Amino acid sequence: MIKFSFLVALYNGEHFLPQLFDSLTNQDISPEEFEIICLDDCSPDKSSDVVKKYQAHYPNIRLYKNEHNCRIATNVNKLTQWARGKYIWILGQDDFIEKNCLRMLWNKLESESLDVLVFNYRRVTENADKIQDFYEVENTTNMTGIEWINNQYVHKERDYCYYILGYEWRAIFRTEHWRKNKIRCVDGLSWEDTVIMMKAIVYSKSVASIENILYNYRENRTSISYSSNHLKKGNYIFEFSFLVGDEVEKFYDELNQIAPDLAVTLKKQVYWRYNCFAFDLIRTNREQKRVFYDTYKKHLPLIKEKWHHFNWKSKMILSFVGYPISCICECIYRLKKLILK
């Protein structure tokens, strides 16, 4: 019986993959009880070669390759459909899990018939040195997804959106539950995990959490998240705000039907998402500003549809004088930083 399916999308992961595979193969259950499924998204490096080396020793590793680059969201959709294990764990290619944790996880999942099991994590450097431990959830027993969100976040006056939107690697999901509720990413996006973890929890009748730190999240300078947060690429700025914002808004409409009290908080996230592009756009260089506006022009129908969500600053930057205004704001921003130094 395959208990766990580890799902890994590959793109420029050659350097970090060995540590991930070592963490998966050094476990307290036999290799016959889990599988590792990798999907090479036309990676320009030797990620697939690394996988093949491990395949020579571990027949429970499967490797697939896309004919063209599909981006992470589409890859996750494919991987979850190929899983044969009872539970799926979506992993980052540059991260790694704790050794000898699978038996404990299996016992918890099975003893309480869980659809979702959430745990804590650690951020590490590129060299795998600890940056910080994140203890965000406590030990809980089986409850519905909505009850669990209230128990771990709302009743503690914590914004569940901040903690749950994203980071699907900090939970294990029952494969049948994932498929039954048709949990999917929006194909073609770089941010695959903004809503899927939240959906998996909300639609679940059996969620629990454990306080153990089981996942190590590496801060990798070549990753999409780093590029978005630090390099401020124009297409990433647009996608993160508008395309992902549209996904969050659609889930808000769903949530409002089944848990209107929770939906109130998510609506604030929708408003923030549609307007968060402005500050990043101001800070990025002029070349990336042009990339943003070129992307914006290709999605004019979507922008018009969402116009009522924008505040006056966003509307000004999205107007016909948006580019020069954003350049002027950039000069003011940089001057202010220089003065403050």
Secondary structure, 3 states (H helix, E strand, C coil): CCCEEEEEEECCCCCCHHHHHHHHHCCCCCHHHEEEEEEECCCCCCHHHHHHHHHCCCCCEEEEECCCCCCHHHHHHHHHHHCCCCEEEEECCCCEECCCCHHHHHHHHHHCCCCEEEEEEEEECCCCCEEEEECCCCCCCCECHHHHHHHHCHHHCCCHHHHHCCCHHHEEEEHHHHHHCCCCCCCCCCCCCCCHHHHHHHCCCCEEEEEEEEEEEECCCCCHHHHHHHHCCHHHHHHHHHHHHHHHHHHHHHHHHHCHHHHHHHHHHHHHHHHCHHHHHHHCCHHHHHHHHHHHHHCHHHHHHCHHHCCHHHHHHCCCCHHHHHHHHHHHHHHHHHHHC
